[in-house]
């Protein structure tokens, strides 16, 4: 067994892999938070709920709920130096608080199953972009192209398997040489691509209307539904409740300030989402397309626009490369949650754990992919298997896991542990500690309950 793998599994000796640089830690955490939700979901829900006013509400939700929960998860992980489940067992032996970790690991497993399918779609569209396959096609033809592809029993599965294999290869090389190394490469590359797209978008004739839509608030558009959407997206965008930040927290060196790291991740995640909006809305308005076009905005509407605009060929390639990179930075973190638990639970070599976990998740993902086509008639609570996995994890597993974690840190965890983790054993100042305790005790649990009730249709 290599010394690297020995480090991964020798938990009893206190040895554990860790991030080796502040930038590597930040890039990995940002990469986890920045995913298809930023590039795909954020623009279309912003379009649906009126643009700038929605963004302001969203930012308030990130500050009030997202950052405190992320900080709580980092804290639990670093104090325990364990995976998402064993963190709670380490801190409060014999209690049931570890249920939060169980839900987080299950959520990561299930989310990666269907997320890997969507990630595979980005590879298909990268190939289509390079082949200039959108040229000369109208919106209806591109819509049919997308429908024919996702319902095909073979092609989506092939791309899904390829994407999962890439993810597995990265995670198999470890925390420092895999996740940290590739995050330090991919996150800056992602940022460069989105900035290039922004420059092209804002130079389009008529694009200014898109910027006005994005940055001039119209508060008449803010409804109860819009506030719930902002609350929900702030929660899910930061990868909370799925064990990722607890797992990554266990790799954070004791010298790193958890508060600053949490704020930097939240700001970076939001910034990239806004940059994605700048890349998309000027294009949408320049070509007279409704900004609330829905999820089809990315795979149907934008390819149609690319086919019409000057320089659209290069723009199309860059955009789908951006989607693919964002997906990969997220799939890496989701797989690491499951792998970390498997290594500790079964005292297993990392590469073997990655191979087994990747295979099992991919098999589940195949059924999710086929549920859009040959297995579409198989429904669970009125949903195909793909949508059922999404609904179950987003509305139950993530919210319940985060709710338990917020109660645990706010009401159960020893206050000395909280103080020591936030001040790095008294070596740095944590003037925000009082605010954090109030938010994690009262505001975050109430907000999570609201998100939960909205998700299951009660409100």
Phi, psi and omega in degrees: 000137181287160178296329180294315179290326177298322177298323183296326190249350183273067184287329183296333179274356179085355179283138179203145175300155179207163172287140186262350180216155179297319180293322178297317176300311182297317180297319180295315181292320177295317180301322177296314183288323181278114179214201179300334179299324179285316187276331187253300189285316184303312179300318185283330176283331173296317176298320182294323187253022165099010172084236192300320181298320177297320181298320179297317177297319179300316180297322177297318179295321178298315182292320187276330186237311186299310182295314178301320180290319177300315180298320178298319181291318175303316183299314179298316182294314184289324180295321186272330187057038181231176176287181187298329180273309183290346174302312182290323179295326179290319185280325179224077182303140175082000180262177181257009182298338182296349177304326176302316179293322178300313179296323179295315180293317177298319179297314179301318180299310184287320179297316180297331179299312181271334177294324177298329177294311180296320177301321176298325177301322181297326177294318177302318184281335171296315178297315179299322181293314178299325179277002179054040186281354178270347185299133176078002181260145175269177183300320181294319180292321178291325175298319178293323177301314180294315181298316180297324181290308186291337179269353178292135183283349187249303190301312179299324180293319179300312180294323178299314180298318179298314182295319179294325178295317177300314179300314181298320180298317180297311184293328181296335181279356172108180182287307183286311185276349180246280186300311182293313182301312184284330176295320179295336177271313189286320184295313175298322178297318177301316181296319179298316181297316183293328177291320176299317178297321179298315181300318179293321184292316185286347178269359178286142175296126182090359183288339182301328179298328178291321177292320177299317179299321185283328190239355175255107187290139172237096188288351175292343180277348184278117177240176176301321179296320180295320179295318177297321179295318179296318179297313181295318183289325178298327181286311185282330183297329184270012177061042182268148175083002181245018174081355185293309184288334173291314179298312178295325177301326180290346178260359184278125178298156185292343181281342184283137176279118184293323181296311179297320180298316180299316180294317180298319179295315181296317180295315181296317179301314181292320180299315181293324176297319179292319177297324175296321177297321178295327179288332188261311190292321174301323178295314181300313182287325180298331182251015172067035180259142179297131182290348180255044185288351176087190183302333179292352180306319186279315188264350181236304186293309184295318175303326177295319179292317180304323182292341185257336190270151175299132181074014184296332180299309180292321180300318180297314180299312181297320183296314182284334169297319177301313178300315181296318179295317179297321179295318183294319180297332178276319181295327177301313183289323179296316180294323181298326177301311183290319181295316180302316178295317182297318179301313183286320183294317187250010180050050192254147172301139184302313183297321178294318179298318179297315181300314182293312182296317180298318180297312182296317180294320180296319178300314177299321179295329177299316178296323177296318179295314182293339180290347173275350182229256186301330182258020183296339180282345179275114185241150176234113183053042176081008182233149173290171189296321178302306182292329179294316177299317179298311183296314183297314183287314184293320188264343181239296189299310184294314183293318180293318179299313180293325178297314179297317180297317180296319176294321182298309181289323183286326190238337187252316188295139180305129182299330178295324178295316179300313181298314181298320181289320182284334180257006184052057180059037176084008184270344177228161180274140177229068182296345180276000189302318180298317178296317180301314181299319179295315182295317185283336179281317191243304189292310183299313179299320179296316180298319180295321177300319179297315178300318180298311182294324177292322182295325181267005172087011179286321176233000000 
